[in-house]
């Protein structure tokens, strides 16, 4: 599952096709997150990624997931709540950069080892040879112009 903030970051750096080629990972977007992508260019990039099978779209239909969503939406946004509920129901990873309440709830429900962030996804791509550290640092610089700051100077110190 991936939340809107990670999707937008990946769209900013034109990386949806790259992450789609990560072995053992499938990036799934729940309907509520699709609805949060309101910028026309970002929405078009998202639709293109669906059409090219870089991303999969899913809906909350399971009763347990819907019940969890109803509980979570009381303390977080619809996209975050839907992503977390679906990730819990499908026993999969959750890609999200949110902090505070969301992170606490996600750790409580999924465990910290099932959470991915934008930098974590880029690290996976580096480790799989999909991108070099220099290319990753270029993506980091682009994201920083979009107000997404990472706490480290270079991916060299992270990988």
GULO-690865 format. One line per 10 residues: number of its first residue (from 1); their letters; for each residue x, y, z of N, C-alpha, C. Coordinates in nm, 4 decimals, decimal comma, always signed. Example, Ala and Ser with C-alpha at 12.3 -4.5 7.8 and 13.67 -1.06 7.14 Angstrom:
# GULO-690865
1	AS	+1,3190 -0,5690 +0,7800 +1,2300 -0,4500 +0,7800 +1,3200 -0,3300 +0,7800  +1,2850 -0,2250 +0,7080 +1,3670 -0,1060 +0,7140 +1,2900 +0,0030 +0,7870
# end
This chain:
# GULO-690865
1	XXXXXXXXXX	+0,0841 -0,1171 +0,0000 +0,0000 +0,0000 +0,0000 +0,0883 +0,1229 +0,0000  +0,0449 +0,2228 -0,0699 +0,1198 +0,3480 -0,0663 +0,0245 +0,4651 -0,0456  +0,0693 +0,5578 +0,0335 -0,0091 +0,6760 +0,0653 +0,0225 +0,7881 -0,0333  -0,0574 +0,8920 -0,0299 -0,0442 +1,0020 -0,1255 +0,0909 +1,0710 -0,1171  +0,1449 +1,0903 +0,0022 +0,2709 +1,1646 +0,0129 +0,3855 +1,0917 -0,0572  +0,3944 +0,9611 -0,0439 +0,4979 +0,8844 -0,1129 +0,4728 +0,8865 -0,2634  +0,3478 +0,8684 -0,3037 +0,3153 +0,8740 -0,4470 +0,3563 +1,0064 -0,5086  +0,3218 +1,1142 -0,4426 +0,3548 +1,2472 -0,4945 +0,5062 +1,2641 -0,5035  +0,5775 +1,2178 -0,4022 +0,7236 +1,2258 -0,4077 +0,7783 +1,1472 -0,5270  +0,7275 +1,0277 -0,5490 +0,7741 +0,9458 -0,6614 +0,7361 +1,0080 -0,7950
11	XXXXXXXXXX	+0,6218 +1,0724 -0,8007 +0,5814 +1,1431 -0,9229 +0,6753 +1,2620 -0,9472  +0,7075 +1,3373 -0,8422 +0,7978 +1,4525 -0,8560 +0,9302 +1,4151 -0,9221  +0,9785 +1,2949 -0,8923 +1,1092 +1,2539 -0,9449 +1,0954 +1,1508 -1,0576  +0,9740 +1,1367 -1,1100 +0,9470 +1,0470 -1,2232 +1,0000 +0,9059 -1,1965  +0,9666 +0,8521 -1,0784 +1,0226 +0,7236 -1,0357 +0,9199 +0,6110 -1,0243  +0,7973 +0,6312 -1,0724 +0,6974 +0,5248 -1,0578 +0,7356 +0,3995 -1,1351  +0,7886 +0,4151 -1,2547 +0,8311 +0,2978 -1,3329 +0,9479 +0,2276 -1,2646  +1,0393 +0,3055 -1,2075 +1,1551 +0,2461 -1,1408 +1,1115 +0,1610 -1,0217  +1,0268 +0,2156 -0,9362 +0,9870 +0,1386 -0,8178 +0,9008 +0,0186 -0,8553  +0,8320 +0,0282 -0,9685 +0,7514 -0,0857 -1,0140 +0,8385 -0,2051 -1,0499
21	XXXXXXXXXX	+0,9656 -0,1793 -1,0792 +1,0546 -0,2890 -1,1151 +1,1282 -0,3481 -0,9948  +1,0984 -0,2993 -0,8747 +1,1577 -0,3592 -0,7549 +1,1063 -0,5026 -0,7395  +1,1957 -0,5996 -0,7318 +1,1490 -0,7371 -0,7137 +1,0829 -0,7543 -0,5763  +0,9824 -0,8368 -0,5717 +0,9116 -0,8715 -0,4476 +0,8254 -0,7596 -0,3904  +0,8069 -0,6505 -0,4651 +0,7214 -0,5412 -0,4194 +0,6204 -0,5082 -0,5271  +0,4986 -0,4852 -0,4842 +0,3929 -0,4375 -0,5741 +0,3335 -0,3141 -0,5062  +0,3301 -0,2055 -0,5774 +0,2789 -0,0813 -0,5198 +0,1303 -0,0695 -0,5502  +0,0516 -0,0665 -0,4428 -0,0939 -0,0664 -0,4509 -0,1451 +0,0646 -0,3925  -0,2428 +0,1229 -0,4612 -0,3001 +0,2502 -0,4184 -0,4496 +0,2308 -0,3955  -0,4955 +0,2634 -0,2776 -0,6373 +0,2504 -0,2434 -0,7136 +0,3715 -0,2990
31	XXXXXXXXXX	-0,8395 +0,3513 -0,3282 -0,9227 +0,4545 -0,3911 -0,9182 +0,5886 -0,3187  -0,9180 +0,5861 -0,1860 -0,9169 +0,7112 -0,1092 -0,7896 +0,7923 -0,1353  -0,6798 +0,7238 -0,1595 -0,5546 +0,7931 -0,1912 -0,5609 +0,8504 -0,3324  -0,6171 +0,7757 -0,4256 -0,6336 +0,8269 -0,5619 -0,7104 +0,9590 -0,5575  -0,8128 +0,9652 -0,4746 -0,8929 +1,0861 -0,4602 -0,8165 +1,2037 -0,4015  -0,7061 +1,1765 -0,3311 -0,6257 +1,2845 -0,2724 -0,5275 +1,3461 -0,3722  -0,5052 +1,2808 -0,4829 -0,4132 +1,3330 -0,5845 -0,4937 +1,4260 -0,6750  -0,4967 +1,5535 -0,6390 -0,5850 +1,6482 -0,7080 -0,5134 +1,7368 -0,8098  -0,3816 +1,7477 -0,8007 -0,3080 +1,8243 -0,9001 -0,3238 +1,7543 -1,0361  -0,3669 +1,8252 -1,1403 -0,3930 +1,7600 -1,2695 -0,2738 +1,6843 -1,3276
41	XXXXXXXXXX	-0,1536 +1,7396 -1,3172 -0,0358 +1,6706 -1,3715 -0,0029 +1,5452 -1,2908  -0,0157 +1,5549 -1,1600 +0,0095 +1,4383 -1,0755 -0,0969 +1,3308 -1,0977  -0,2223 +1,3732 -1,1100 -0,3302 +1,2771 -1,1364 -0,3088 +1,2077 -1,2703  -0,2643 +1,2816 -1,3709 -0,2368 +1,2221 -1,5024 -0,1216 +1,1222 -1,4929  -0,0170 +1,1561 -1,4178 +0,0952 +1,0638 -1,3994 +0,0499 +0,9363 -1,3282  -0,0376 +0,9529 -1,2318 -0,0914 +0,8377 -1,1591 -0,1726 +0,7480 -1,2522  -0,2588 +0,8076 -1,3331 -0,3397 +0,7291 -1,4274 -0,2511 +0,6575 -1,5297  -0,1462 +0,7240 -1,5739 -0,0511 +0,6611 -1,6664 +0,0162 +0,5416 -1,5994  +0,0546 +0,5571 -1,4733 +0,1177 +0,4475 -1,3995 +0,0227 +0,3287 -1,3844  -0,1057 +0,3554 -1,3630 -0,2035 +0,2462 -1,3581 -0,2135 +0,1784 -1,4949
51	XXXXXXXXXX	-0,2226 +0,2580 -1,6003 -0,2377 +0,2037 -1,7364 -0,1162 +0,1204 -1,7770  +0,0023 +0,1580 -1,7276 +0,1249 +0,0853 -1,7618 +0,1566 -0,0252 -1,6613  +0,0636 -0,0508 -1,5710 +0,0789 -0,1548 -1,4680 +0,1988 -0,1324 -1,3766  +0,2351 -0,0061 -1,3558 +0,3396 +0,0249 -1,2596 +0,2826 +0,0282 -1,1184  +0,1545 +0,0557 -1,1097 +0,0820 +0,0583 -0,9835 -0,0470 -0,0212 -1,0004  -0,0962 -0,0725 -0,8899 -0,2246 -0,1417 -0,8889 -0,3205 -0,0606 -0,8010  -0,4449 -0,0585 -0,8399 -0,5471 +0,0120 -0,7619 -0,6315 -0,0902 -0,6866  -0,6713 -0,0549 -0,5641 -0,7520 -0,1459 -0,4834 -0,8561 -0,0658 -0,4060  -0,9540 -0,1360 -0,3543 -1,0635 -0,0740 -0,2793 -1,0788 -0,1423 -0,1443  -1,1276 -0,0665 -0,0493 -1,1640 -0,1245 +0,0803 -1,2969 -0,1964 +0,0650
61	XXXXXXXXXX	-1,2963 -0,3266 +0,0778 -1,4210 -0,4028 +0,0674 -1,4371 -0,5015 +0,1828  -1,3268 -0,5455 +0,2395 -1,3298 -0,6405 +0,3500 -1,3923 -0,5741 +0,4733  -1,4815 -0,6446 +0,5398 -1,5515 -0,5857 +0,6547 -1,4574 -0,5465 +0,7679  -1,3565 -0,6286 +0,7963 -1,2614 -0,5932 +0,9018 -1,1824 -0,4681 +0,8646  -1,1414 -0,4595 +0,7382 -1,0675 -0,3412 +0,6916 -1,1560 -0,2172 +0,6968  -1,2822 -0,2313 +0,6597 -1,3750 -0,1179 +0,6658 -1,3972 -0,0726 +0,8102  -1,4061 -0,1675 +0,9022 -1,4233 -0,1323 +1,0438 -1,2998 -0,0599 +1,0967  -1,1820 -0,1086 +1,0605 -1,0586 -0,0423 +1,1024 -1,0495 +0,0968 +1,0401  -1,0859 +0,1085 +0,9137 -1,0875 +0,2388 +0,8470 -1,1784 +0,3365 +0,9225  -1,2969 +0,2921 +0,9593 -1,3915 +0,3788 +1,0313 -1,3324 +0,4267 +1,1640
71	XXXXXXXXXX	-1,2560 +0,3420 +1,2286 -1,1901 +0,3805 +1,3543 -1,0751 +0,4780 +1,3280  -0,9918 +0,4467 +1,2286 -0,8732 +0,5271 +1,2016 -0,9054 +0,6658 +1,1466  -1,0121 +0,6759 +1,0689 -1,0447 +0,8042 +1,0061 -1,0836 +0,9090 +1,1107  -1,1073 +0,8641 +1,2336 -1,1370 +0,9576 +1,3419 -1,0115 +1,0337 +1,3875  -0,8923 +0,9776 +1,3584 -0,7692 +1,0390 +1,4085 -0,6677 +1,0733 +1,2991  -0,7013 +1,0431 +1,1729 -0,6095 +1,0725 +1,0620 -0,6890 +1,0921 +0,9340  -0,6225 +1,1327 +0,8291 -0,6879 +1,1561 +0,7011 -0,7404 +1,0278 +0,6375  -0,8321 +1,0456 +0,5435 -0,8958 +0,9306 +0,4774 -0,7954 +0,8432 +0,4022  -0,7030 +0,9053 +0,3306 -0,6051 +0,8279 +0,2558 -0,5151 +0,7463 +0,3463  -0,4648 +0,8098 +0,4530 -0,3799 +0,7396 +0,5478 -0,4570 +0,6263 +0,6149
81	XXXXXXXXXX	-0,5801 +0,6556 +0,6571 -0,6625 +0,5545 +0,7246 -0,6927 +0,4364 +0,6319  -0,7271 +0,4656 +0,5075 -0,7599 +0,3589 +0,4123 -0,6365 +0,2753 +0,3804  -0,5221 +0,3413 +0,3610 -0,3984 +0,2691 +0,3312 -0,3588 +0,1780 +0,4466  -0,3662 +0,2301 +0,5674 -0,3303 +0,1519 +0,6849 -0,4270 +0,0351 +0,7049  -0,5553 +0,0599 +0,6891 -0,6540 -0,0472 +0,7057 -0,6347 -0,1573 +0,6017  -0,6084 -0,1189 +0,4777 -0,5894 -0,2185 +0,3724 -0,4580 -0,2942 +0,3933  -0,3515 -0,2248 +0,4326 -0,2236 -0,2911 +0,4595 -0,2383 -0,3920 +0,5730  -0,3133 -0,3555 +0,6756 -0,3347 -0,4471 +0,7878 -0,4129 -0,5701 +0,7428  -0,5162 -0,5489 +0,6628 -0,5997 -0,6593 +0,6172 -0,5308 -0,7515 +0,5190  -0,4378 -0,6979 +0,4420 -0,3687 -0,7781 +0,3397 -0,2296 -0,8219 +0,3843
91	XXXXXXXXXX	-0,1928 -0,7863 +0,5077 -0,0646 -0,8275 +0,5630 +0,0515 -0,7872 +0,4725  +0,0547 -0,6590 +0,4359 +0,1598 -0,6116 +0,3465 +0,2266 -0,4869 +0,4044  +0,3266 -0,4387 +0,3337 +0,3975 -0,3166 +0,3729 +0,3092 -0,1949 +0,3495  +0,3464 -0,0862 +0,4157 +0,2791 +0,0409 +0,3952 +0,3847 +0,1477 +0,3705  +0,3744 +0,2161 +0,2576 +0,4662 +0,3252 +0,2234 +0,3986 +0,4573 +0,2573  +0,4567 +0,5272 +0,3544 +0,3991 +0,6543 +0,3977 +0,5057 +0,7340 +0,4717  +0,5074 +0,8641 +0,4498 +0,6034 +0,9514 +0,5160 +0,5428 +1,0287 +0,6323  +0,4189 +1,0013 +0,6652 +0,3528 +1,0734 +0,7743 +0,4201 +1,0419 +0,9078  +0,4070 +1,1326 +0,9996 +0,4659 +1,1173 +1,1328 +0,3545 +1,1177 +1,2373  +0,3907 +1,1392 +1,3585 +0,3028 +1,1577 +1,4742 +0,1987 +1,0478 +1,4905
101	XXXXXXXXXX	+0,0707 +1,0870 +1,4913 -0,0386 +0,9931 +1,5180 -0,0366 +0,8777 +1,4187  -0,0191 +0,9102 +1,2913 -0,0207 +0,8042 +1,1909 +0,0889 +0,7023 +1,2193  +0,2091 +0,7498 +1,2395 +0,3226 +0,6578 +1,2606 +0,3011 +0,5712 +1,3841  +0,2538 +0,6317 +1,4926 +0,2271 +0,5538 +1,6145 +0,1245 +0,4446 +1,5872  +0,0168 +0,4811 +1,5186 -0,0885 +0,3833 +1,4884 -0,0373 +0,2742 +1,3930  +0,0399 +0,3141 +1,2937 +0,0921 +0,2178 +1,1970 +0,1852 +0,1178 +1,2655  +0,2703 +0,1647 +1,3554 +0,3593 +0,0745 +1,4288 +0,2776 -0,0186 +1,5175  +0,1757 +0,0367 +1,5812 +0,0886 -0,0433 +1,6675 +0,0191 -0,1545 +1,5886  -0,0280 -0,1222 +1,4690 -0,1070 -0,2168 +1,3889 -0,0201 -0,3092 +1,3044  +0,0821 -0,2527 +1,2403 +0,1628 -0,3299 +1,1453 +0,2973 -0,3745 +1,2006
111	XXXXXXXXXX	+0,3532 -0,2944 +1,2893 +0,4912 -0,3145 +1,3326 +0,5827 -0,2275 +1,2485  +0,6907 -0,1823 +1,3072 +0,7805 -0,0891 +1,2390 +0,8456 -0,1502 +1,1150  +0,8657 -0,2812 +1,1152 +0,9337 -0,3456 +1,0030 +0,8486 -0,3523 +0,8763  +0,7203 -0,3173 +0,8842 +0,6345 -0,3167 +0,7655 +0,6072 -0,1754 +0,7131  +0,6833 -0,0773 +0,7606 +0,6677 +0,0602 +0,7140 +0,7823 +0,0968 +0,6205  +0,7482 +0,1598 +0,5104 +0,8463 +0,2120 +0,4154 +0,8260 +0,3623 +0,4026  +0,9338 +0,4332 +0,3740 +0,9268 +0,5763 +0,3499 +0,9845 +0,6035 +0,2116  +0,9706 +0,7266 +0,1656 +1,0309 +0,7635 +0,0372 +1,1809 +0,7346 +0,0372  +1,2572 +0,7807 +0,1380 +1,3997 +0,7473 +0,1371 +1,4258 +0,5967 +0,1418  +1,3446 +0,5243 +0,2175 +1,3604 +0,3796 +0,2260 +1,3379 +0,3108 +0,0925
121	XXXXXXXXXX	+1,2427 +0,3584 +0,0165 +1,2160 +0,3033 -0,1173 +1,3336 +0,3328 -0,2106  +1,3879 +0,4525 -0,2007 +1,5044 +0,4866 -0,2838 +1,6229 +0,3973 -0,2467  +1,6407 +0,3711 -0,1189 +1,7478 +0,2803 -0,0752 +1,7261 +0,1409 -0,1349  +1,6037 +0,0911 -0,1338 +1,5747 -0,0392 -0,1958 +1,6146 -0,0386 -0,3434  +1,5853 +0,0713 -0,4121 +1,6201 +0,0821 -0,5541 +1,7718 +0,0824 -0,5740  +1,8440 +0,1508 -0,4853 +1,9907 +0,1505 -0,4921 +2,0422 +0,0079 -0,4732  +1,9935 -0,0588 -0,3714 +2,0411 -0,1941 -0,3391 +2,0102 -0,2948 -0,4504  +1,9052 -0,2689 -0,5263 +1,8696 -0,3579 -0,6370 +1,9397 -0,3194 -0,7666  +2,0191 -0,2142 -0,7624 +2,0915 -0,1712 -0,8812 +2,0059 -0,0973 -0,9827  +1,8906 -0,0478 -0,9382 +1,8006 +0,0256 -1,0274 +1,8422 +0,1720 -1,0418
131	XXXXXXXXXX	+1,9247 +0,2180 -0,9487 +1,9661 +0,3570 -0,9452 +2,1010 +0,3642 -0,8728  +2,1843 +0,4570 -0,9120 +2,3119 +0,4760 -0,8428 +2,2919 +0,5715 -0,7251  +2,3906 +0,5770 -0,6394 +2,3842 +0,6702 -0,5267 +2,3813 +0,8139 -0,5783  +2,4601 +0,8435 -0,6814 +2,4589 +0,9792 -0,7376 +2,3207 +1,0143 -0,7927  +2,2574 +0,9195 -0,8604 +2,1213 +0,9434 -0,9120 +2,0238 +0,9619 -0,7960  +2,0394 +0,8825 -0,6908 +1,9529 +0,8960 -0,5731 +1,9703 +1,0334 -0,5088  +2,0937 +1,0803 -0,5015 +2,1179 +1,2136 -0,4454 +2,0559 +1,3228 -0,5334  +2,0531 +1,3000 -0,6644 +1,9870 +1,3952 -0,7548 +1,8367 +1,3974 -0,7256  +1,7762 +1,2800 -0,7028 +1,6336 +1,2736 -0,6681 +1,6089 +1,3437 -0,5345  +1,6992 +1,3223 -0,4405 +1,6892 +1,3873 -0,3090 +1,6887 +1,5396 -0,3255
141	XXXXXXXXXX	+1,7765 +1,5916 -0,4110 +1,7839 +1,7365 -0,4342 +1,6540 +1,7880 -0,4952  +1,5973 +1,7129 -0,5877 +1,4690 +1,7529 -0,6484 +1,3600 +1,7553 -0,5418  +1,3532 +1,6514 -0,4607 +1,2503 +1,6447 -0,3563 +1,2639 +1,7587 -0,2568  +1,3862 +1,7988 -0,2294 +1,4056 +1,9094 -0,1359 +1,3540 +2,0409 -0,1923  +1,3526 +2,0554 -0,3246 +1,2922 +2,1753 -0,3842 +1,1394 +2,1707 -0,3745  +1,0864 +2,0526 -0,3470 +0,9417 +2,0328 -0,3313 +0,9030 +2,0261 -0,1834  +0,9911 +2,0716 -0,0974 +0,9679 +2,0788 +0,0468 +0,9684 +1,9435 +0,1173  +1,0328 +1,8432 +0,0576 +1,0496 +1,7148 +0,1251 +1,1970 +1,7029 +0,1645  +1,2235 +1,7262 +0,2914 +1,3604 +1,7255 +0,3425 +1,3926 +1,5895 +0,4041  +1,5122 +1,5412 +0,3730 +1,5622 +1,4186 +0,4341 +1,6668 +1,4586 +0,5383
151	XXXXXXXXX	+1,6824 +1,3786 +0,6399 +1,7670 +1,4153 +0,7533 +1,9151 +1,3857 +0,7317  +1,9523 +1,3404 +0,6145 +2,0916 +1,3055 +0,5859 +2,1385 +1,3814 +0,4640  +2,2696 +1,3975 +0,4511 +2,3261 +1,4773 +0,3426 +2,3301 +1,4030 +0,2093  +2,3537 +1,2726 +0,2152 +2,3666 +1,1925 +0,0937 +2,3248 +1,0494 +0,1216  +2,2799 +0,9813 +0,0172 +2,2470 +0,8401 +0,0311 +2,3730 +0,7564 +0,0555  +2,4910 +0,8133 +0,0319 +2,6167 +0,7413 +0,0603 +2,6253 +0,6997 +0,2072  +2,5736 +0,7828 +0,2939 +2,5773 +0,7524 +0,4363 +2,4632 +0,6636 +0,4834  +2,3730 +0,6285 +0,3951 +2,2548 +0,5512 +0,4335 +2,2611 +0,4074 +0,3829  +2,3165 +0,3902 +0,2638 +2,3151 +0,2579 +0,1999 +2,4151 +0,1649 +0,2628
# end
